[in-house]
Amino acid sequence: MSDQAYLDALTTSYLTAPPRYYATDQSNNPNAGMVIGADGLALVEAFEGCERSIGNGRFTTYYDSVGVMTLGWGHTNLGNVPPHISQGDVWTQDQCDSALANDMARFEADVIRIFPAHKLLPYQFDALCSFDFNTGALARSSIPAKINAGNLQAAMATLLQYDHAGGQVLAGLTRRRRAELLMFQGDVQSALVLAGAHASIGRLSMAKATTGPEGEQ
């Protein structure tokens, strides 16, 4: 499927996308073991926001701009990553952070699987994790092929096209794609400024610092 065809069908395909499966042996993958860094996580958190607060450090479900039920840091049921949420569920901040850790592990694995031979730099990996977390489109786009061919400029031009939801261009998505482009290019500070991230250390990163590797409104 071409990038334009995918963009035209984005809402439908995203809502009905089946779970993806990953090769169990990644021992020869140069990206094996990579995890999103603190800066990448700060970017994701800045754009997702931890929604929807009902006070006292608690959060409940809401529907995003294309009608997907969401809780906390952008957690949905679409990727079949636990925990499953139901309308009216209420989570604490810790539960929101835990769900984000689970979600990020899935997309970290996704990016590693998609690039079995091309070594990604940490800030490139972070940018692609953010993009895939938001769109679920990385594997189906032409971005990986362009990166593998060394055509990074064309890959980022394609990434910028993914700013549609519900058939419309959304300013928040346009800004997010631009921030991901800047991060992919290594201009991490500008990416964080554009994202509105006030620190380069994400909440989840700090929480996991003592336990090992780190994990639109």
C-alpha positions as CSV (number, residue, x, y, z in Angstrom):
1,M,0.0,0.0,0.0
2,S,1.3,3.4,-0.9
3,D,1.7,6.1,1.7
4,Q,-1.1,8.1,0.2
5,A,-3.4,5.2,0.1
6,Y,-2.6,4.5,3.7
7,L,-3.3,8.1,4.6
8,D,-6.6,7.9,2.8
9,A,-7.6,4.8,4.9
10,L,-5.8,5.8,8.1
11,T,-8.7,5.9,10.5
12,T,-10.3,2.7,9.3
13,S,-7.0,0.7,9.1
14,Y,-5.8,2.0,12.5
15,L,-9.1,1.1,14.2
16,T,-9.1,-2.4,12.7
17,A,-5.4,-3.2,12.6
18,P,-4.6,-6.8,13.9
19,P,-1.9,-7.3,16.5
20,R,1.6,-7.8,15.1
21,Y,3.9,-10.6,16.0
22,Y,7.7,-10.4,16.4
23,A,10.5,-12.8,15.7
24,T,11.7,-14.2,19.0
25,D,15.4,-14.3,17.9
26,Q,16.8,-10.8,17.6
27,S,20.3,-11.8,18.6
28,N,21.8,-10.6,15.2
29,N,19.7,-7.4,15.1
30,P,22.0,-4.4,15.7
31,N,19.1,-2.7,17.5
32,A,18.3,-5.5,19.8
33,G,17.8,-4.3,23.4
34,M,17.2,-0.7,22.5
35,V,14.7,1.1,24.5
36,I,13.2,4.6,24.3
37,G,15.4,7.2,26.0
38,A,14.4,9.9,28.5
39,D,14.2,12.5,25.7
40,G,12.0,10.3,23.5
41,L,9.7,9.5,26.4
42,A,9.4,13.2,27.3
43,L,8.3,13.9,23.7
44,V,5.7,11.2,23.8
45,E,4.4,12.3,27.2
46,A,4.3,16.0,26.1
47,F,2.1,15.2,23.1
48,E,-0.1,12.5,24.6
49,G,-0.7,14.1,28.0
50,C,-2.0,12.1,30.9
51,E,-5.8,12.4,30.4
52,R,-8.5,12.8,31.7
53,S,-7.9,14.0,35.2
54,I,-10.8,13.9,37.6
55,G,-8.8,15.2,40.5
56,N,-6.9,13.6,43.4
57,G,-4.4,12.0,41.1
58,R,-7.0,10.0,39.3
59,F,-7.8,9.7,35.6
60,T,-10.8,8.3,33.7
61,T,-11.6,7.3,30.1
62,Y,-12.3,9.7,27.2
63,Y,-12.6,9.6,23.5
64,D,-9.9,11.0,21.2
65,S,-10.4,13.0,18.0
66,V,-11.3,9.9,16.0
67,G,-13.6,8.4,18.6
68,V,-11.1,5.9,20.2
69,M,-11.6,5.3,23.9
70,T,-8.4,6.3,25.7
71,L,-7.1,6.5,29.2
72,G,-3.9,8.0,30.7
73,W,-0.9,8.4,28.4
74,G,-2.8,7.6,25.2
75,H,-3.6,4.0,26.2
76,T,-6.2,2.2,24.1
77,N,-7.4,-1.3,23.4
78,L,-6.3,-1.2,19.8
79,G,-2.9,-2.8,20.1
80,N,-4.2,-5.6,22.4
81,V,-1.6,-4.5,25.0
82,P,-3.0,-5.0,28.6
83,P,-4.7,-3.7,30.6
84,H,-8.0,-3.7,28.7
85,I,-10.0,-0.6,29.5
86,S,-13.8,-0.1,29.7
87,Q,-15.7,3.1,29.7
88,G,-15.7,4.8,33.1
89,D,-12.6,3.1,34.3
90,V,-10.6,5.1,36.8
91,W,-6.8,4.9,37.2
92,T,-4.2,6.3,39.5
93,Q,-1.1,8.0,38.2
94,D,0.9,4.9,38.9
95,Q,-1.5,2.8,36.8
96,C,-1.2,5.3,33.9
97,D,2.5,5.2,34.0
98,S,2.5,1.4,34.2
99,A,0.3,1.2,31.1
100,L,2.6,3.5,29.2
101,A,5.5,1.3,30.1
102,N,3.6,-1.7,28.6
103,D,2.7,0.2,25.5
104,M,6.2,1.5,24.9
105,A,7.6,-2.0,25.2
106,R,5.4,-3.1,22.3
107,F,6.5,-0.2,20.1
108,E,10.1,-0.6,21.0
109,A,9.9,-4.2,19.9
110,D,8.0,-3.0,16.7
111,V,10.8,-0.7,15.7
112,I,13.5,-3.3,16.4
113,R,11.7,-5.8,14.3
114,I,11.2,-3.4,11.4
115,F,14.9,-2.7,11.3
116,P,16.7,-6.0,11.5
117,A,19.9,-4.8,9.8
118,H,20.1,-1.0,9.8
119,K,21.6,0.3,13.0
120,L,19.5,3.2,14.4
121,L,21.0,6.0,16.5
122,P,19.3,6.5,19.9
123,Y,17.6,9.7,18.9
124,Q,16.4,8.1,15.6
125,F,15.0,5.2,17.5
126,D,13.2,7.5,19.9
127,A,11.6,9.5,17.1
128,L,10.4,6.3,15.3
129,C,9.0,4.9,18.6
130,S,7.0,8.1,19.1
131,F,5.7,8.0,15.5
132,D,4.7,4.3,15.7
133,F,3.1,4.8,19.1
134,N,0.9,7.6,17.7
135,T,0.1,6.1,14.3
136,G,0.8,2.4,14.3
137,A,1.8,3.0,10.7
138,L,5.6,2.5,10.6
139,A,5.7,-1.0,9.3
140,R,3.1,-0.3,6.6
141,S,4.7,3.0,5.4
142,S,7.6,3.4,3.0
143,I,9.6,5.1,5.8
144,P,11.7,1.9,6.7
145,A,12.6,1.2,3.1
146,K,13.8,4.8,2.6
147,I,15.8,4.7,5.8
148,N,17.3,1.3,4.9
149,A,18.3,2.8,1.5
150,G,20.0,5.7,3.2
151,N,17.5,8.2,2.0
152,L,16.7,9.9,5.3
153,Q,15.4,13.1,3.8
154,A,12.8,11.2,1.8
155,A,11.9,9.1,4.9
156,M,11.3,12.3,6.9
157,A,9.3,13.9,4.1
158,T,7.0,10.9,4.2
159,L,6.8,11.0,8.0
160,L,5.5,14.6,7.8
161,Q,2.6,13.5,5.7
162,Y,1.1,11.6,8.6
163,D,-0.7,14.5,10.2
164,H,-4.3,13.4,9.3
165,A,-7.0,12.1,11.6
166,G,-10.6,11.5,10.5
167,G,-9.7,12.8,7.1
168,Q,-8.5,16.1,8.2
169,V,-5.1,17.7,8.9
170,L,-4.7,18.3,12.7
171,A,-2.4,21.1,13.9
172,G,-1.3,18.9,16.8
173,L,-0.3,16.1,14.6
174,T,1.6,18.4,12.2
175,R,3.5,19.8,15.2
176,R,4.2,16.3,16.5
177,R,5.5,15.1,13.1
178,R,7.8,18.2,13.0
179,A,9.1,17.4,16.5
180,E,9.7,13.8,15.6
181,L,11.6,14.9,12.5
182,L,13.8,17.2,14.6
183,M,14.5,14.4,17.0
184,F,15.3,12.0,14.2
185,Q,17.8,14.5,12.9
186,G,19.5,14.8,16.3
187,D,18.1,18.2,17.2
188,V,16.7,16.9,20.4
189,Q,16.5,20.2,22.3
190,S,14.5,21.8,19.5
191,A,12.2,18.8,19.3
192,L,11.5,19.0,23.0
193,V,10.8,22.8,22.8
194,L,8.4,22.3,20.0
195,A,6.7,19.5,21.9
196,G,6.3,21.7,24.9
197,A,8.3,19.3,27.0
198,H,9.7,21.2,30.0
199,A,12.3,18.7,30.9
200,S,14.3,16.1,29.0
201,I,13.5,13.4,31.7
202,G,10.2,11.7,31.4
203,R,8.2,10.6,34.4
204,L,8.5,7.0,33.4
205,S,12.2,7.2,32.8
206,M,12.8,8.5,36.3
207,A,10.5,5.8,37.8
208,K,12.5,3.1,36.0
209,A,16.0,4.5,36.6
210,T,16.6,2.2,39.6
211,T,15.3,-0.9,37.9
212,G,17.2,-1.1,34.6
213,P,16.6,0.0,31.0
214,E,13.9,2.6,30.3
215,G,11.1,2.0,28.8
216,E,-2.7,14.5,20.7
217,Q,-4.4,16.4,22.0
